[in-house]
C-alpha cells in the first residue's frame, strides 16, 4: 500500500497478503490518501481519516523551530504508567495507557520492530513482586508481560533481544535484607544473568558502610561494550564491562578515576545521562538547598583521566527536580533535556539556547525519553 500523509510524503508499506496494513507515524484526525497496489494494478486513491485520541490522553503544546526536530520522541508519563510517541508538533501518533498502581519511566521501540517495551513499576514501599516489563505490539492488541520483580527505573534492549534492567540483587537468596542495586540481563529464552551489583564493588565511588546506591539510569556503549549506570545516592556514574562484570571506571563521587579541572563544578545526585563524542552530558538534580537542577556536560580525557565542564544549563526559573530528569545527546548536535517536575522538554543548541520545546498541557510528570527516527518505516 502507498499512502500520503498530511506532511505530503508518500510512503510504502511492506508487501502483505493480509487484508489490512499498519500505518505508523500519523497524528489523530489526519487525512491520508491511500492506494492499494497488487502487482501492476493500482487502485484509485482512497481518502482515510485517522481516528481520534482519547479525550483524557495527556496533551502537549509545542514551540520553537519544528525543522530542528527529527523523527519522533518516545515519552514515559509517570502518573499514568503510560508511553506516548509524539511528533515535532507534539501530536500523539501512538500511545499505550498503563494500569493503576504502576508507573512507567521508560518506553523503547523493540529491537525486532514489532512494538514498544515499557516498564510497569510498583512504587509503594514493601513487596514489589508485581513489577514487570511489558511489550505492546503496534496494533495494541497483544500485550506480553515479562515478570521482573524489583525492576527499578531503567532498562534497555540489545539487538538480539536480550533485555538488561536495573534491579535489586540478593547476595544471599535466602536473606532478603541483602538486597542491593545491580544489573541483570535476560536472554530471549528467559535465561537470567547478574552482570554486576553493588555487592561486587561495595566501596565504589568511595562509599563507606551501607550498600545503598540507588541505581536509577542505564546506558550502553557499543564501542567499549560497557554498561553505564547512574548511582544516585553515591553521586557517580560507573562503567561496567558486559563480558566480565568488572568495574572499568567511575566519574564523580569521591576519589573517582577522573580529576575534575579547577574551573569545573562537580555534579550532585544525578539521574539520566548520555555519552557524547567528547565525553558525557547528564541531568544534575543537585541538592534541595541549592534549588538549581541543571543539565551539564563534561569533556572526558581517557588518556589524562581528566574531566572538564564545557557547559551548564540550569532551568529557568530555578527549581529542584526531586526525582528523574533526562538528557540525550542528539546526532544533530542538539541536546534534549526532560525537566521532570515541570513537564517540560527542551532541545538545546551548543550555546544552551532552546530551539524546540514541548510542555504537557496538564502538568503530567515525565520521566525518560528516547528518540525514534524510523517509525514510519516500521509500517507494514
C-alpha positions as CSV (number, residue, x, y, z in Angstrom):
1,X,0.0,0.0,0.0
2,X,1.1,3.5,-0.8
3,X,-0.1,6.3,1.5
4,X,0.4,10.0,1.6
5,X,0.1,11.7,5.0
6,X,-0.5,15.3,6.0
7,X,3.2,16.0,5.6
8,X,2.9,15.4,1.8
9,X,5.3,12.5,1.9
10,X,4.4,9.2,0.2
11,X,5.3,6.0,2.0
12,X,5.0,2.4,1.0
13,X,4.2,-0.4,3.4
14,X,5.8,-3.9,3.2
15,X,4.1,-6.4,0.8
16,X,1.4,-8.4,2.6
17,X,-1.3,-11.0,1.7
18,X,-3.5,-9.8,4.6
19,X,-6.5,-7.6,4.2
20,X,-5.1,-4.8,6.4
21,X,-2.0,-2.6,6.7
22,X,-0.3,-0.9,9.6
23,X,0.4,2.8,9.1
24,X,2.6,4.3,11.8
25,X,3.6,7.9,12.5
26,X,0.2,9.5,11.6
27,X,-1.4,12.0,14.1
28,X,-5.1,11.8,15.1
29,X,-7.7,13.1,12.8
30,X,-5.3,13.4,9.9
31,X,-6.4,13.0,6.2
32,X,-4.5,10.2,4.5
33,X,-4.7,9.2,0.8
34,X,-4.1,5.5,0.2
35,X,-3.5,3.4,-2.9
36,X,-3.6,-0.4,-2.9
37,X,-1.0,-1.9,-5.2
38,X,-1.3,-5.5,-6.4
39,X,1.5,-6.3,-8.9
40,X,1.0,-3.8,-11.7
41,X,-2.6,-3.0,-10.7
42,X,-3.2,0.2,-8.7
43,X,-6.5,1.2,-7.1
44,X,-8.0,4.6,-7.3
45,X,-6.9,6.9,-4.4
46,X,-8.9,6.4,-1.2
47,X,-9.2,9.1,1.4
48,X,-9.0,8.0,5.0
49,X,-9.2,10.0,8.2
50,X,-7.3,8.6,11.2
51,X,-9.1,8.1,14.5
52,X,-9.2,10.5,17.5
53,X,-7.0,10.3,20.5
54,X,-8.8,9.5,23.8
55,X,-10.2,12.7,25.4
56,X,-8.2,12.1,28.6
57,X,-4.9,11.4,26.9
58,X,-2.1,13.7,28.1
59,X,-1.9,16.7,25.9
60,X,1.2,18.7,24.7
61,X,1.9,22.2,23.4
62,X,5.0,22.9,21.3
63,X,7.1,25.9,20.4
64,X,10.3,26.7,18.5
65,X,11.7,25.6,15.2
66,X,10.0,22.4,14.1
67,X,12.6,21.9,11.4
68,X,15.2,21.1,14.1
69,X,13.2,18.1,15.3
70,X,13.9,14.8,13.6
71,X,11.8,11.7,13.8
72,X,9.7,11.1,16.9
73,X,10.0,11.2,20.7
74,X,9.0,8.3,22.9
75,X,7.9,9.7,26.3
76,X,7.1,7.9,29.5
77,X,4.3,9.6,31.5
78,X,4.9,8.7,35.2
79,X,1.5,9.4,36.7
80,X,-0.3,7.3,34.0
81,X,2.1,4.4,33.8
82,X,1.9,5.2,30.1
83,X,4.0,5.7,27.0
84,X,3.2,8.3,24.3
85,X,5.0,8.8,21.0
86,X,4.8,12.3,19.7
87,X,5.9,14.1,16.5
88,X,7.6,17.5,16.1
89,X,4.2,19.3,16.6
90,X,3.6,17.4,19.9
91,X,0.8,15.3,18.3
92,X,0.5,11.8,19.7
93,X,1.0,9.2,17.0
94,X,1.0,6.1,19.2
95,X,0.2,5.5,22.9
96,X,-0.4,2.9,25.5
97,X,-2.1,3.8,28.8
98,X,-0.9,1.7,31.7
99,X,-2.6,0.2,34.7
100,X,-3.4,1.9,38.0
101,X,-0.9,1.1,40.8
102,X,2.1,1.2,38.5
103,X,4.3,3.8,37.0
104,X,6.3,3.9,33.7
105,X,9.7,5.6,33.5
106,X,11.0,4.3,30.1
107,X,9.5,3.4,26.7
108,X,11.5,1.9,23.9
109,X,10.7,0.7,20.4
110,X,11.6,-3.0,20.5
111,X,14.6,-4.2,18.6
112,X,12.6,-6.6,16.4
113,X,10.4,-3.7,15.2
114,X,7.1,-5.2,16.3
115,X,6.1,-2.7,19.1
116,X,7.2,-0.9,22.3
117,X,8.7,-2.0,25.6
118,X,7.8,-0.2,28.8
119,X,8.3,-0.8,32.4
120,X,5.5,-1.2,34.9
121,X,7.0,-0.5,38.3
122,X,5.3,-0.7,41.7
123,X,6.3,2.3,43.7
124,X,4.8,1.7,47.1
125,X,7.1,0.6,49.9
126,X,7.5,-3.1,50.6
127,X,6.9,-6.0,48.2
128,X,7.1,-5.0,44.6
129,X,6.9,-8.5,43.1
130,X,4.3,-7.4,40.6
131,X,6.8,-5.1,38.8
132,X,7.4,-6.2,35.2
133,X,8.4,-5.2,31.7
134,X,5.6,-5.1,29.1
135,X,5.8,-5.5,25.3
136,X,2.9,-4.0,23.4
137,X,2.7,-4.6,19.7
138,X,2.0,-1.7,17.3
139,X,-1.7,-2.7,16.9
140,X,-2.1,-2.6,20.7
141,X,-4.0,-5.9,20.8
142,X,-1.1,-8.1,22.1
143,X,0.5,-7.3,25.4
144,X,3.3,-9.6,26.6
145,X,4.4,-9.1,30.2
146,X,7.9,-10.2,31.4
147,X,7.8,-10.7,35.1
148,X,10.7,-8.9,36.7
149,X,10.3,-8.4,40.5
150,X,12.0,-5.3,41.9
151,X,12.9,-3.9,38.4
152,X,13.9,-0.3,39.0
153,X,13.6,2.8,36.8
154,X,15.5,1.9,33.7
155,X,16.2,-0.8,31.1
156,X,17.4,-1.4,27.6
157,X,17.3,-4.0,24.8
158,X,20.1,-5.3,22.7
159,X,19.8,-6.0,19.0
160,X,19.5,-9.8,19.7
161,X,16.5,-9.2,22.0
162,X,18.4,-9.6,25.3
163,X,17.0,-7.2,27.9
164,X,19.0,-5.6,30.6
165,X,17.4,-3.9,33.6
166,X,18.3,-2.2,36.9
167,X,17.0,-4.2,39.8
168,X,17.8,-5.3,43.3
169,X,20.2,-8.2,43.6
170,X,20.4,-10.6,46.6
171,X,23.8,-11.5,47.9
172,X,22.1,-14.4,49.7
173,X,18.9,-15.8,48.0
174,X,17.6,-16.8,51.4
175,X,18.1,-13.5,53.1
176,X,16.0,-10.6,51.7
177,X,18.0,-8.0,53.7
178,X,20.9,-8.5,51.4
179,X,19.1,-6.7,48.5
180,X,21.3,-4.1,46.8
181,X,21.3,-2.4,43.5
182,X,22.5,-4.2,40.4
183,X,22.1,-5.0,36.7
184,X,20.6,-8.2,35.4
185,X,20.3,-9.5,31.8
186,X,17.5,-11.7,30.5
187,X,18.1,-13.6,27.2
188,X,15.2,-14.2,24.8
189,X,14.9,-17.8,26.1
190,X,14.4,-16.4,29.7
191,X,17.8,-17.2,31.0
192,X,19.0,-14.6,33.5
193,X,22.5,-13.4,34.4
194,X,23.6,-11.0,37.0
195,X,26.1,-8.7,35.2
196,X,27.0,-6.6,38.2
197,X,25.8,-5.5,41.6
198,X,27.0,-3.2,44.4
199,X,27.9,-6.4,46.2
200,X,30.7,-6.8,43.7
201,X,32.2,-3.3,44.4
202,X,30.7,-2.2,47.8
203,X,33.1,0.7,48.1
204,X,32.7,2.1,44.6
205,X,32.7,5.9,44.5
206,X,34.5,5.7,47.9
207,X,31.2,4.9,49.7
208,X,31.5,3.9,53.3
209,X,29.3,1.4,55.2
210,X,25.9,0.7,53.8
211,X,25.2,-0.9,50.4
212,X,22.8,1.9,49.5
213,X,23.4,3.1,46.0
214,X,20.0,3.6,44.2
215,X,20.8,2.8,40.5
216,X,18.4,5.0,38.5
217,X,19.6,5.3,34.9
218,X,21.2,2.9,32.4
219,X,23.0,3.2,29.1
220,X,25.0,1.1,26.7
221,X,28.2,2.0,24.9
222,X,28.6,-0.5,22.0
223,X,32.1,0.8,21.2
224,X,33.6,-0.3,24.5
225,X,30.9,-3.0,25.2
226,X,30.3,-1.4,28.6
227,X,27.2,-0.6,30.6
228,X,27.0,2.8,32.2
229,X,25.0,3.1,35.4
230,X,24.0,6.2,37.4
231,X,24.3,5.6,41.2
232,X,22.1,8.4,42.6
233,X,23.0,8.2,46.2
234,X,26.7,7.9,45.6
235,X,26.6,10.7,43.1
236,X,28.6,8.9,40.4
237,X,28.4,7.2,37.0
238,X,30.1,3.8,36.8
239,X,31.2,1.8,33.7
240,X,30.8,-2.0,33.8
241,X,32.4,-4.4,31.3
242,X,29.5,-6.5,29.9
243,X,31.5,-9.7,29.5
244,X,33.4,-9.7,32.8
245,X,31.2,-7.6,35.0
246,X,34.3,-5.7,36.1
247,X,34.3,-2.1,37.1
248,X,36.1,-0.2,34.3
249,X,35.9,3.4,35.7
250,X,33.8,5.8,37.6
251,X,33.0,9.5,37.3
252,X,32.0,11.6,40.2
253,X,31.7,10.5,43.8
254,X,34.9,10.7,45.9
255,X,38.2,9.6,44.5
256,X,36.9,8.9,41.0
257,X,39.1,8.0,38.1
258,X,38.7,11.4,36.5
259,X,40.3,14.5,38.0
260,X,37.9,17.5,37.7
261,X,39.5,20.6,36.3
262,X,39.7,23.6,38.7
263,X,37.1,25.7,36.9
264,X,34.6,22.9,36.7
265,X,31.8,22.2,39.2
266,X,31.0,18.6,40.4
267,X,27.6,17.2,39.9
268,X,25.4,16.2,42.8
269,X,22.8,13.4,42.9
270,X,22.0,12.7,39.3
271,X,19.7,10.8,37.0
272,X,19.8,10.2,33.3
273,X,22.9,10.8,31.2
274,X,24.2,10.4,27.6
275,X,27.6,9.8,26.1
276,X,28.8,12.5,23.6
277,X,31.6,12.3,21.0
278,X,33.9,14.0,23.6
279,X,32.5,13.0,26.9
280,X,29.2,12.9,28.7
281,X,26.1,15.1,29.4
282,X,24.0,14.4,32.5
283,X,21.0,15.6,34.4
284,X,22.2,17.0,37.7
285,X,19.4,17.1,40.2
286,X,21.7,18.8,42.8
287,X,20.8,19.3,46.4
288,X,17.4,20.6,47.6
289,X,19.1,23.5,49.3
290,X,20.7,24.6,46.1
291,X,17.3,24.7,44.2
292,X,19.2,24.6,40.9
293,X,18.8,21.4,38.9
294,X,20.7,21.6,35.6
295,X,22.0,19.8,32.5
296,X,25.8,19.7,32.5
297,X,28.4,18.5,30.0
298,X,31.9,17.3,30.6
299,X,34.7,16.5,28.2
300,X,36.4,13.3,29.3
301,X,40.1,12.6,28.5
302,X,40.7,8.9,28.9
303,X,44.5,9.3,28.5
304,X,45.0,12.0,31.1
305,X,41.9,10.9,33.1
306,X,40.6,14.4,33.4
307,X,37.0,15.8,33.3
308,X,36.4,19.4,32.1
309,X,33.0,21.0,32.3
310,X,32.1,22.5,28.9
311,X,28.6,23.9,29.6
312,X,25.9,24.0,32.2
313,X,22.3,25.0,31.7
314,X,20.0,25.4,34.7
315,X,16.3,25.5,34.4
316,X,14.6,29.0,34.4
317,X,13.1,29.9,36.8
318,X,15.4,27.8,39.1
319,X,13.9,24.8,40.8
320,X,14.9,21.5,42.4
321,X,13.9,18.3,40.5
322,X,13.4,15.9,43.3
323,X,13.3,12.8,41.0
324,X,14.1,11.7,37.5
325,X,15.3,14.2,34.8
326,X,16.7,13.1,31.5
327,X,19.3,14.2,28.9
328,X,20.1,12.8,25.5
329,X,22.8,13.9,23.1
330,X,21.2,14.0,19.6
331,X,23.0,13.3,16.4
332,X,22.2,16.8,15.1
333,X,24.4,18.4,17.7
334,X,21.4,19.3,19.9
335,X,20.8,18.0,23.5
336,X,17.4,17.1,24.6
337,X,16.6,17.8,28.3
338,X,13.4,16.5,30.1
339,X,12.8,18.6,33.2
340,X,10.7,16.2,35.4
341,X,8.7,18.2,37.9
342,X,7.9,20.8,35.2
343,X,6.6,18.5,32.5
344,X,8.9,20.3,30.1
345,X,11.1,19.1,27.2
346,X,13.7,21.2,25.5
347,X,16.1,20.8,22.6
348,X,19.2,22.9,23.4
349,X,21.8,24.1,20.9
350,X,25.5,24.3,21.6
351,X,25.0,27.6,23.3
352,X,22.4,26.2,25.7
353,X,19.5,28.0,24.0
354,X,16.2,26.2,23.4
355,X,15.4,25.7,19.7
356,X,12.4,23.5,20.3
357,X,10.3,22.7,23.4
358,X,7.3,20.7,24.5
359,X,5.1,21.1,27.6
360,X,2.4,18.9,29.0
361,X,-0.9,20.7,29.0
362,X,-2.0,19.4,32.4
363,X,1.4,19.2,34.3
364,X,1.8,15.5,34.0
365,X,5.2,14.2,35.2
366,X,7.6,13.0,32.5
367,X,10.4,10.6,33.2
368,X,12.8,9.3,30.5
369,X,12.5,9.8,26.7
370,X,14.1,8.2,23.7
371,X,14.5,9.1,20.0
372,X,12.8,7.1,17.3
373,X,14.0,8.1,13.8
374,X,12.4,5.3,11.7
375,X,8.8,5.0,13.0
376,X,7.2,5.3,9.5
377,X,9.5,2.6,8.1
378,X,8.0,0.1,10.6
379,X,4.7,0.3,8.9
380,X,3.6,-2.9,7.2
